[in-house]
Amino acid sequence: MKTEFKLSEADRAAMAAADAAHIAHERAEDVKRQAVLQEVKRVVSAEVYTDIVEELTADGYTFDYQIASSPKGQEQYGGAAWGKHYVDQTTNGGYTGDEYAGTVSIPLGDGRYFQFSYTM
């Protein structure tokens, strides 16, 4: 005999409230991301900004955008227009061998860094 599971009205209300809170949080984070990206765009060349946007959209999920006063991680050089940057990779392969996570810091000049976290 199959038992049908039914949510109570209280459960439905709790789920709706949790969904609304999550949506509000994501909207607030998007406003913050856009403000940080506008500052980055203001201080770097068009080529560097284009490379940054490509990096943000190509490598999984990026979050926690900020302008920092010091970098995280080890200094690295890449083929991107910004050249030197810093990476603090906290997950290098993970249990399955294909999980990566960490923080990237890109110099903006004047002792400031565009910093974001990633997971893929």
N, C-alpha and C positions, 0 to 999 in steps of 0.2 A: 504494500500500500504506500502510495506516494503522499508525503505530507507537504502541503503548500505553505511557504513562508510568507507572512504578510507583515509589512512594517506598520508600526503604530503611528498615529498622528504626531506624537511627541518625537519619534525617531525621524519622521519626514521633516518636521520643523527644525530639528537639530542639524540634519543634513543640509537643508536649505540655508541655514545660518552659517554653517561651515563653508559652503560654497560661496556665499556672499562675502564672507571675510577673506577668503582666498582671492577672489576677483578684485576686491578692494586693495589687498596687499600687492598683487601683481600690477595694478594700475599705478599705485604709488611708486613701486620700483621702476616702472617704465618712465615715469616723470623724472625720477632721479637719474636713470641711465641717459635719457635724452639731454638733461642739463650737463652732465659730465661730458658727453660726446660733443656738445656745442662748445664747451671750453677747450677740449682737445682740438677741435676743428679750427678754433680761433688762433691757436698758438703753433700749429704745425703746418707744413706745406701741404698743398693739395695732394701731392704724390704720397706723402706719408699717411695722410688721413685716409686715402683710398686703400692703402695697404692695411691699415688698422681695421677698417670696416670689413675688408675681405677676410682678415684673420678672425674677426668676431663671428662672422657668418659661416665660416668653413669648418670650424673645429668643434662641433658638438654644442653643448650648452655653456654659455658664458653668463656670468652674474657678478654682483658686488662691484660694479664699476665705481671707481673713485680716483681722485687726485691725491696722491700720497707724497709725503716729504722724504721718504726713503724707499729704496727698492727691496723686494723680497727675492731671495734665491741667489743663484749663481749667475755670474755674468756670462752671456752668450752672444755670439754674432750669427746673424742669419742673412738670408738673401733679400729680406724685406728692405724697403726704403729707409726704415728707421735705424738699421744697422744694429748697434749694440743694444741689448735688452737683458732682462734678468728673468730667470724661471725658477720657481720653487715647486718642483713636481712632487706632490705628496703621495700619489699613487702611480706606480710605474709597472703597469701590466696587470696588477691585481690577481685575484684567484684564478680568473679565466684566461689571463694573459692578454686581454684586449681592453683593459680599463685604465684610463689615465685621468688624473686630476691634479690641479695645482693652481698656482698664481703666476701671472706674467706682469712685469713692470717695464714700461717703455718710457725712456727719458723724454721729457718735454722741454727741458732747459730750465734754468733758474732753480735748480735743485728740486724740481717737481717731476712726478712720474704718473703716467696713466697706468692704473693698476686694475686688473680684473682677474677673477677666478674662472676656471673652466673645469668641465668634466666631459669625458667622452668614452 
